[in-house]
Amino acid sequence: MDRAELADFLRRCRTRLDPAAVGLVVGSRRRTPGLRREEAAGLTGASVDHYTRLEQGRGSRPSRQMLAALARALRLTEDERDHLFHLAGEEPPRTGTGPAQHVRPGLLMILDRLHDAPAHVYSDRGELLAQNALATALTGEADPGHNVIRAWFTGPTARRLYPPEDHAAQSLTHVAQLRAVSAARPDDPQLLALVRELRSASKEFDTLWTEHRVAMRRAERKRFLHPVVGLLELGCEVLLTADCGQRLVVHTAEPGSESYERLRLLRVVGLQELGADGPPDAPGDLSPSR
């Protein structure tokens, strides 16, 4: 690990990044260009102290997960990401089989500009790669790489955000999409391992898997039971990257609708009413009667 070169590279990448390009409000008191250290730390999910130590060449060797988070936060190209990994003494991720885990800066720029629409970037295996602030306010904070399909079938809280009567359709959509992806990439070891894990851990998943239904998620409507603003009925548009390995999922509400007003309220409330562990067991008092 070359601490001095890593520190220099991080500083230069941070200072050349336009705050507006990552969705931050630009104030009038900025005396230096680029992001502040605390802003860069926030985008990576690291503490300010940990990030500062990396920039000062005093930090411990960053994990591969941390390096991937730094690459996303600083909007690095694939070549710059590889350089970052090399400076840290790590081999860069290789695509091989399966979708690339590095979200291109252009796609992240689109994500950041969707201020009034919750938006996520997923791999076709169901891994969360990035999300904007409103998506975090809607579904809760999750670490990059969090697999929504695994969480749906094995996690204790993933279904709390959706009306119970929608659970069966959501389960079928997850499995049918994973079926389609597994047929397209039968030699993907991570995909094979995920299917084996879920068939063993979830009877529901195993039953749906044996039905052999196939469907790729595209446009649909989804309902969310948010603990602060209540029921949201949102359109869901799925935009594929050129190689179809990553998906930009955007949720929108019809202007003038009750869901539209609640989404506007959610944008104001943000994460203030959400606990650190995400949505609570049941919606709060603002949930509508159903």
C-alpha positions as CSV (number, residue, x, y, z in Angstrom):
1,M,0.0,0.0,0.0
2,D,1.4,3.4,-1.0
3,R,-0.1,5.7,1.7
4,A,1.4,8.9,0.3
5,E,0.2,8.4,-3.2
6,L,-3.2,7.2,-2.1
7,A,-3.6,10.2,0.1
8,D,-2.6,12.6,-2.7
9,F,-4.9,10.8,-5.2
10,L,-7.9,11.1,-2.8
11,R,-7.2,14.8,-2.1
12,R,-7.0,15.7,-5.8
13,C,-10.1,13.7,-6.7
14,R,-12.1,15.3,-3.9
15,T,-11.0,18.9,-4.7
16,R,-11.8,18.6,-8.4
17,L,-15.3,17.3,-7.9
18,D,-18.1,19.8,-8.2
19,P,-20.4,19.6,-5.2
20,A,-23.5,20.2,-7.4
21,A,-22.5,17.2,-9.5
22,V,-23.1,14.9,-6.5
23,G,-26.4,16.6,-5.5
24,L,-25.1,18.8,-2.8
25,V,-26.3,22.4,-2.2
26,V,-23.5,24.8,-3.0
27,G,-23.3,27.6,-0.4
28,S,-21.5,31.0,-0.7
29,R,-18.9,30.3,2.0
30,R,-16.7,27.8,0.1
31,R,-13.2,29.1,0.1
32,T,-11.7,26.1,-1.7
33,P,-12.9,24.1,-4.8
34,G,-14.4,20.7,-4.6
35,L,-16.0,18.8,-1.8
36,R,-15.2,19.2,1.9
37,R,-13.7,16.2,3.7
38,E,-16.9,15.7,5.7
39,E,-18.9,15.7,2.5
40,A,-16.7,13.1,0.9
41,A,-16.8,11.0,4.1
42,G,-20.6,11.2,4.1
43,L,-20.9,10.0,0.5
44,T,-18.7,7.0,1.3
45,G,-20.5,6.2,4.6
46,A,-17.2,6.5,6.5
47,S,-16.6,8.6,9.5
48,V,-14.9,12.0,9.0
49,D,-12.0,10.9,11.1
50,H,-11.4,7.7,9.1
51,Y,-11.6,9.5,5.8
52,T,-9.3,12.3,7.1
53,R,-6.7,9.8,8.1
54,L,-6.7,8.3,4.6
55,E,-6.1,11.7,3.1
56,Q,-3.3,12.4,5.6
57,G,-1.6,9.1,4.8
58,R,-2.2,7.9,8.4
59,G,-5.1,5.5,7.8
60,S,-5.2,1.7,8.0
61,R,-5.4,-0.2,4.8
62,P,-8.9,0.4,3.4
63,S,-11.1,-2.7,2.7
64,R,-12.3,-3.5,-0.8
65,Q,-15.8,-2.4,0.2
66,M,-14.4,0.9,1.3
67,L,-12.4,1.3,-1.9
68,A,-15.5,0.7,-3.9
69,A,-17.4,3.2,-1.9
70,L,-14.7,5.8,-2.4
71,A,-14.8,5.2,-6.2
72,R,-18.5,5.8,-6.2
73,A,-18.4,8.8,-3.9
74,L,-15.6,10.5,-5.9
75,R,-17.2,9.6,-9.3
76,L,-14.1,7.8,-10.5
77,T,-13.9,6.4,-14.0
78,E,-13.1,2.7,-14.3
79,D,-9.4,3.5,-14.9
80,E,-9.3,5.8,-11.9
81,R,-11.0,3.2,-9.8
82,D,-8.4,0.6,-10.8
83,H,-5.6,3.1,-10.0
84,L,-7.2,3.6,-6.5
85,F,-7.2,-0.2,-5.9
86,H,-3.6,-0.5,-7.0
87,L,-2.5,2.3,-4.7
88,A,-4.2,0.5,-1.8
89,G,-2.4,-2.7,-2.7
90,E,-5.5,-4.5,-4.0
91,E,-6.3,-6.0,-7.3
92,P,-9.1,-4.1,-9.0
93,P,-12.5,-5.8,-9.4
94,R,-12.8,-7.7,-12.7
95,T,-16.1,-8.0,-14.4
96,G,-15.6,-11.6,-15.8
97,T,-19.0,-13.2,-15.5
98,G,-21.8,-11.0,-14.1
99,P,-22.6,-7.3,-14.0
100,A,-20.0,-4.7,-13.3
101,Q,-20.2,-3.4,-9.7
102,H,-18.8,0.0,-10.6
103,V,-21.5,2.5,-11.4
104,R,-20.3,4.8,-14.2
105,P,-20.0,8.6,-13.3
106,G,-22.6,9.5,-16.0
107,L,-25.2,7.2,-14.4
108,L,-24.4,8.6,-11.0
109,M,-24.8,12.1,-12.3
110,I,-28.3,11.2,-13.5
111,L,-29.1,9.7,-10.1
112,D,-27.9,12.8,-8.3
113,R,-30.1,15.1,-10.5
114,L,-33.3,13.2,-9.7
115,H,-34.0,15.4,-6.7
116,D,-37.8,14.8,-6.7
117,A,-37.9,11.1,-7.6
118,P,-36.5,8.2,-5.5
119,A,-34.0,6.3,-7.7
120,H,-31.7,3.3,-7.2
121,V,-29.1,1.5,-9.2
122,Y,-29.1,-2.3,-8.9
123,S,-27.1,-5.1,-10.4
124,D,-29.2,-7.7,-12.2
125,R,-28.4,-10.0,-9.2
126,G,-30.3,-7.6,-7.0
127,E,-27.4,-5.9,-5.3
128,L,-27.9,-2.2,-4.4
129,L,-25.0,-0.2,-6.0
130,A,-26.2,3.4,-5.4
131,Q,-29.3,5.4,-4.4
132,N,-30.2,9.1,-4.2
133,A,-31.2,10.9,-1.0
134,L,-35.0,10.6,-1.6
135,A,-34.6,6.8,-2.2
136,T,-32.8,6.6,1.2
137,A,-35.7,8.5,2.7
138,L,-38.2,6.1,1.1
139,T,-36.7,2.7,1.7
140,G,-34.1,3.4,4.4
141,E,-30.3,3.4,4.3
142,A,-28.5,0.3,3.1
143,D,-24.9,-0.5,2.5
144,P,-23.7,-0.7,-1.2
145,G,-23.9,-4.4,-2.2
146,H,-26.9,-5.1,0.0
147,N,-28.9,-7.7,-1.9
148,V,-32.7,-6.8,-2.0
149,I,-33.7,-10.3,-3.1
150,R,-31.8,-12.0,-0.3
151,A,-33.2,-9.5,2.2
152,W,-36.8,-10.1,0.9
153,F,-36.7,-13.8,1.4
154,T,-34.4,-14.1,4.5
155,G,-34.3,-10.7,6.2
156,P,-36.6,-9.8,9.1
157,T,-37.6,-6.3,8.0
158,A,-37.6,-6.1,4.2
159,R,-41.3,-6.6,3.8
160,R,-42.5,-4.0,6.4
161,L,-42.4,-1.3,3.8
162,Y,-45.0,-3.0,1.5
163,P,-48.7,-3.8,2.0
164,P,-49.1,-7.5,3.0
165,E,-51.4,-8.1,0.0
166,D,-48.6,-7.1,-2.3
167,H,-46.0,-9.5,-0.9
168,A,-46.9,-12.5,-3.1
169,A,-46.6,-10.5,-6.3
170,Q,-43.3,-9.0,-5.2
171,S,-41.9,-12.4,-4.3
172,L,-42.9,-13.8,-7.8
173,T,-41.3,-10.8,-9.5
174,H,-38.0,-11.3,-7.7
175,V,-37.8,-15.0,-8.5
176,A,-38.9,-14.7,-12.1
177,Q,-36.3,-12.0,-12.7
178,L,-33.6,-14.1,-11.1
179,R,-34.6,-17.0,-13.2
180,A,-34.2,-15.0,-16.4
181,V,-30.8,-13.7,-15.3
182,S,-29.5,-17.2,-14.3
183,A,-30.4,-18.6,-17.8
184,A,-28.5,-15.8,-19.5
185,R,-25.5,-16.3,-17.3
186,P,-25.4,-19.9,-16.2
187,D,-21.7,-19.8,-15.2
188,D,-21.9,-16.8,-12.9
189,P,-20.6,-18.3,-9.6
190,Q,-22.1,-15.5,-7.4
191,L,-25.5,-16.0,-9.0
192,L,-25.3,-19.7,-8.6
193,A,-24.3,-19.3,-5.0
194,L,-27.2,-16.9,-4.3
195,V,-29.8,-19.3,-5.8
196,R,-28.5,-22.2,-3.8
197,E,-28.5,-20.1,-0.6
198,L,-32.1,-18.9,-1.1
199,R,-33.4,-22.3,-2.1
200,S,-32.0,-23.7,1.1
201,A,-33.0,-20.8,3.4
202,S,-36.5,-20.0,2.1
203,K,-39.3,-22.5,1.3
204,E,-41.2,-19.7,-0.5
205,F,-38.3,-19.0,-2.8
206,D,-37.7,-22.7,-3.5
207,T,-41.4,-23.3,-4.3
208,L,-41.5,-20.3,-6.7
209,W,-38.1,-21.3,-8.2
210,T,-39.5,-24.8,-9.2
211,E,-42.5,-23.1,-10.9
212,H,-39.9,-21.8,-13.5
213,R,-41.6,-18.5,-14.3
214,V,-39.5,-16.0,-16.1
215,A,-40.0,-12.2,-16.4
216,M,-37.7,-9.2,-16.4
217,R,-38.9,-6.2,-14.3
218,R,-39.7,-3.2,-16.4
219,A,-42.5,-0.6,-15.9
220,E,-44.9,-1.3,-13.1
221,R,-46.7,0.3,-10.1
222,K,-45.6,-0.2,-6.6
223,R,-47.1,0.6,-3.2
224,F,-45.0,1.6,-0.2
225,L,-46.2,1.9,3.4
226,H,-43.9,4.6,4.7
227,P,-43.8,5.0,8.5
228,V,-43.9,8.8,8.3
229,V,-45.9,9.9,5.3
230,G,-48.2,6.9,4.8
231,L,-49.2,4.9,1.7
232,L,-47.4,5.9,-1.5
233,E,-48.6,4.5,-4.9
234,L,-45.7,5.1,-7.3
235,G,-44.9,4.3,-10.9
236,C,-41.7,2.3,-11.3
237,E,-39.6,2.7,-14.4
238,V,-36.6,0.5,-15.0
239,L,-33.9,1.7,-17.3
240,L,-31.2,-0.8,-18.4
241,T,-27.5,-0.1,-19.1
242,A,-26.2,-1.1,-22.5
243,D,-25.0,-4.5,-21.3
244,C,-28.2,-4.9,-19.2
245,G,-26.1,-5.7,-16.2
246,Q,-27.2,-2.7,-14.2
247,R,-30.7,-1.1,-13.7
248,L,-31.6,2.4,-12.9
249,V,-35.0,2.2,-11.0
250,V,-36.9,5.4,-10.8
251,H,-40.2,5.9,-8.8
252,T,-42.6,8.7,-9.6
253,A,-46.0,9.9,-8.5
254,E,-48.7,11.3,-10.7
255,P,-48.8,15.1,-10.2
256,G,-51.7,16.3,-8.2
257,S,-52.3,12.9,-6.6
258,E,-52.2,12.2,-2.8
259,S,-49.0,10.2,-3.4
260,Y,-47.4,13.1,-5.1
261,E,-48.1,15.4,-2.1
262,R,-46.8,12.7,0.2
263,L,-43.6,12.3,-1.8
264,R,-43.1,16.0,-1.6
265,L,-43.5,15.8,2.1
266,L,-41.0,13.0,2.3
267,R,-38.5,15.1,0.4
268,V,-38.8,17.7,3.1
269,V,-38.8,15.3,6.1
270,G,-35.9,13.3,4.6
271,L,-34.4,10.9,7.1
272,Q,-35.1,12.9,10.2
273,E,-38.0,10.6,11.3
274,L,-36.3,7.3,10.4
275,G,-34.2,5.4,13.0
276,A,-30.8,4.2,12.2
277,D,-32.1,0.7,11.5
278,G,-34.6,1.8,8.9
279,P,-38.4,1.8,9.0
280,P,-40.1,0.6,12.2
281,D,-42.4,-2.4,12.5
282,A,-45.5,-0.5,11.5
283,P,-46.5,2.8,10.0
284,G,-46.9,5.8,12.3
285,D,-49.9,8.0,12.9
286,L,-49.6,9.6,9.4
287,S,-50.5,6.4,7.7
288,P,-53.9,6.6,5.9
289,S,-56.8,4.4,6.9
290,R,-57.2,1.5,4.5
